Amino acid sequence: MDKKQTRLRRARKTRAKIAELKAARLCVHRSNCHIYAQIIDGSGSNVLAAASTVEDEVRKQVPSGGNVKAATLVGKLIAERAKAAGVESVAFDRSGFMYHGRVKALAEAAREGGLKF
């Protein structure tokens, strides 16, 4: 197995457990240049809120989307949008990525913004 397949295997196990709980999930995807976050409802079919470093308002504040500062900004933004959508409690889906660096920064910023997980 290569690096991507092992990450996706880890992600599949986590998503199966979250699906059992029927909880809304905060799904994070990270690439070299950007970081993306979505809040998906318990059924797994509707995106309730989304934020990423690709958006114009984020790009104006942070020139590079591939660093911890940008991830922190996206975390605050997703928490804001989740509150507006009426979501307060989520399950954190790190998509098989290790919980450190940008993923950790996004999670901590979302917690500070008021999301519970």
MODAPE-V582370 format. One record per residue. N is the residue number from 1. RES is the residue in one small letter. SS is DSSP state (A for helix, B for strand, O for the rest). PSI is psi as a letter, one per 40 degrees, with the letter a starting at -180 (999 if undefined). Layout:
# MODAPE-V582370
n	res	ss	psi
N	RES	SS	PSI
N	RES	SS	PSI
This chain:
# MODAPE-V582370
n	res	ss	psi
1	m	O	i
2	d	O	a
3	k	A	d
4	k	A	d
5	q	A	d
6	t	A	d
7	r	A	d
8	l	A	d
9	r	A	d
10	r	A	d
11	a	A	d
12	r	A	d
13	k	A	d
14	t	A	d
15	r	A	d
16	a	A	d
17	k	A	d
18	i	A	d
19	a	A	d
20	e	A	d
21	l	A	e
22	k	O	f
23	a	O	i
24	a	O	i
25	r	B	i
26	l	B	h
27	c	B	h
28	v	B	h
29	h	B	h
30	r	B	h
31	s	O	a
32	n	O	d
33	c	O	d
34	h	O	i
35	i	B	h
36	y	B	i
37	a	B	h
38	q	B	i
39	i	B	h
40	i	B	h
41	d	O	i
42	g	O	d
43	s	O	e
44	g	O	e
45	s	O	e
46	n	O	h
47	v	B	h
48	l	B	d
49	a	B	i
50	a	B	i
51	a	B	i
52	s	B	i
53	t	O	e
54	v	O	d
55	e	O	i
56	d	A	d
57	e	A	d
58	v	A	d
59	r	A	d
60	k	A	d
61	q	A	d
62	v	O	h
63	p	O	d
64	s	O	h
65	g	O	e
66	g	O	f
67	n	O	i
68	v	A	d
69	k	A	d
70	a	A	d
71	a	A	d
72	t	A	d
73	l	A	d
74	v	A	d
75	g	A	d
76	k	A	d
77	l	A	d
78	i	A	d
79	a	A	d
80	e	A	d
81	r	A	d
82	a	A	d
83	k	A	d
84	a	A	d
85	a	A	e
86	g	O	e
87	v	O	h
88	e	O	d
89	s	B	h
90	v	O	i
91	a	B	h
92	f	B	h
93	d	B	h
94	r	O	e
95	s	O	f
96	g	O	e
97	f	O	i
98	m	O	i
99	y	O	g
100	h	O	i
101	g	O	b
102	r	A	d
103	v	A	d
104	k	A	d
105	a	A	d
106	l	A	d
107	a	A	d
108	e	A	d
109	a	A	d
110	a	A	d
111	r	A	d
112	e	A	d
113	g	O	e
114	g	O	e
115	l	O	i
116	k	B	h
117	f	O	999
